[in-house]
Every structure is written in structure tokens, then in C-alpha cells.
Amino acid sequence: MFPTIGDLVQYVFRVHLVIPIQTFGFFVALSFFVTYFVFVSEFKRKEADGLITAYKEKEEVGFPASFLELLVNGLLGFVLGFKISGAVINHRAFTNDPVRFLFSTRGNLWAGLLLGVAFAFWIYIDRKKQQLPKPKIVERTVHPYQLMGYLVFALGFFGVIGAKLFDTAENFGLFLHHPVDTLFSTNGFTYYGGLIFGSLTYLYICHKKGMKLAHLADIGSPGMMLAYGIGRIGCHLAGDGDWGIVNLNPKPGWLTWLPDWMWSFKFPHNAIDAGVQIPGCVGLYCEQLRQGVYPTSFYEAVICIGLFGLMWMLRKKIFIPGLMFYLFLILNGSERILIETIRVNPRYDVLGLNLTQAEMIGAGMVLGGLTGIGFLIYRHAKLRNHMDFSKNT
């Protein structure tokens, strides 16, 4: 496995480079980058179809930099200077555990102050160049797709919080014993927590701009499926614990063409140091699982990217608002319920059933999707009957 991007580069290109970027985090960022273009494409298509429209927004121009702008830019510059220069000076500590270093108090104070002043001065000069003798408030037209930069930041921020909170709730015992390590670990994120928090943030922001929830849900559905699939690639490559149960079953004859690691895998050099020492390995990430397990993160990556392809092909053939979203609920919920049968996760007794958190949410998604489609069919039939009655009278 490849806990850092440096490990992945070394494996692919046979070049040793120290790149202390966590593989899982990199693929999460990549999922946001790729999904950005999917959202933009759907925003533009829905606007061209007249289902969503541009809106007016007032903007202040010609004003000098405010105290808040100077403060925020100064703090940003300070943090960047403090940590970047600190990482260079304490290179070994940073490369060994970049997350722990970033959340520590270690850094270079003078570099932080210098860059903080530079950032504040830069925004001051920039606003000074644009300052007018008489500042004014103008109204500009904003197209929905132009919100994407802000949305990516907001969804990423609240999505990460949701993913971490759901994982903490799922592993509450571990949190009680190691609260700081649990909250700030780069591993341990629950997809549905990120999905729920991110979706609510997206719907809230766009609905405030006058867009209907049904169209917003349809726009976001293919992108959410793709983001999940790409994120699962990161889970698999890093070996972050999102794997299945032990698989000692012999590979079926009809799957002889399948590489052995796709059937049963020990996740060597995994990012969470789970398992036993790899013979002859020295240094960081020298563990592998005792027994092979189902590589469920790989399965989910393949399935969800394939489901995204299906949704992308169907998007121009679906004209009923909300139908794409209900389809997403059914597909994603079903996929997760199926994968949970071979995946390691805490289980809870609910109404006589032994279920994981993901199975409960997945079942709710499937039920919600089926109910939604049933409602759309009922409403469509009712509307048709009303039209037929009007013609006859």
C-alpha cells in the first residue's frame, strides 16, 4: 500500500521522492476537483433548459480594505509562513508524521510574522488600486455555476466535519480513550457523515439563491456518486482500514482471470499500521494483515464509478424533477447494503436485526428512493387523469 503520495510515486516510477502528502487526503481532494467539472456541466445544462436561472447580487466596489480583510489575510499569511518554514526546518519530524506536525505548536515565528504582514499589505495595496473617490454598491448577474468555487470550499469544510463526527459516533469507545488522536487522525472518516453534511450545506446555499431543491438534488447526484468512487480509490491505495472480512475462500474457477489481490488481500504497508510485522521491513508502515480480506474499498471504487457512468448516460433522458436524485438514493444505498455483508464495521442490535450504521442509512436511502419514485409516479398519473378529464369536459 501507499500511505503517502511519495510511496505511490516510488512504486509507479521507481523514483524515490519524499512527498509527505497522505494518499487518502490526496484522492479526496482529487474527487472534489473532478466533481467540480461535473457540477459545473450540470449547472450549465439545467440553466440552458430554463430549470434554474441566474440571480442578482449586490457587490461593494471602490472601498478600501476593511479591518476584517486585513486581519484574515494576515492570519492566513502567518499560519502559512509559520508552518511551511517550520516544516522545512524540522523536515524529519514533518515527513514522519505530517498531520501531527501541522496540528502541533511547532513552526517558525519570525517567518510567520513576516508572511502575515506581507499578506495584509498585499490586500491593502490591492484594494487601494481599486479604490474610488466615491465607493458604491453595484448589482451584478451571477450564473449558478459561478458558485462552484465557494461551494467546493463549503462542502469540503462541512463534509469533513460530518465524516469525522459520524466516524467518532461509530467508534465512540475509541474516542473516549483517545479523543485527540481520534479527532485529528487522517484516517477514520464515514462516507455518509460527509454526504449528509455536505449535501445539506449545498442545498442550503443554493436554495437561498432561489434554486428549487428538486433540481439541485438532480444536479448533485451524479457528482456525489463519482466523488465517492474516487475517494474509495484513495482508501484502497492507502490501506486506511476500510477493508472487508477475512477471506480464506478459494477463488472460484470462473474468476481465475482476476488478480489474487482483488479476491483476497493483506494490505501490506497499510496507513494505519494494522496487522503483523512484514519480514525484513524496516522503517514506517511495516505491517500487513495476518490473513487476506476482501478488498471492499476496491470493489466500491469500481462499482460507484460504473454507477456514475450509468447516471451520466441517463441524465439527458430523465425529465421528471427529483427522479435522478431518487435513483441515486436507490443505487448508492443498495451498493452499500451489499458491500456491508463482507465489510468490517461495528454492528448494532436494531429491532431484532444486527446492522451496521451504513446498513441502516443505506436501507433508509433505498426506502426513501423507492418512496420518492412511487410518489412521482402517483403524481404523474394524477396529473394525466386531470388532463384527460379536462379534455372530456
JONORHU-V97263 format. One record per run of one state. SS is the DSSP state (H for helix, E for strand, C for the rest). FROM is the first residue (numbers start at 1). LEN is the number of residues. If there is no record, write none. Layout:
((SS,FROM,LEN) (SS,FROM,LEN))
This chain:
((C,1,3) (E,4,1) (H,5,9) (C,14,8) (E,22,1) (H,23,26) (C,49,6) (E,55,7) (C,62,5) (H,67,23) (C,90,1) (H,91,6) (C,97,1) (H,98,5) (C,103,6) (H,109,22) (C,131,5) (E,136,7) (C,143,1) (H,144,27) (C,171,1) (H,172,6) (C,178,1) (H,179,6) (C,185,6) (H,191,18) (C,209,4) (H,213,26) (C,239,5) (E,244,1) (C,245,1) (E,246,1) (C,247,6) (H,253,3) (C,256,4) (H,260,4) (C,264,1) (E,265,1) (C,266,10) (E,276,2) (C,278,9) (E,287,2) (C,289,4) (E,293,1) (C,294,2) (H,296,19) (C,315,8) (H,323,18) (C,341,2) (E,343,1) (C,344,3) (E,347,4) (C,351,2) (E,353,4) (H,357,36) (C,393,1))
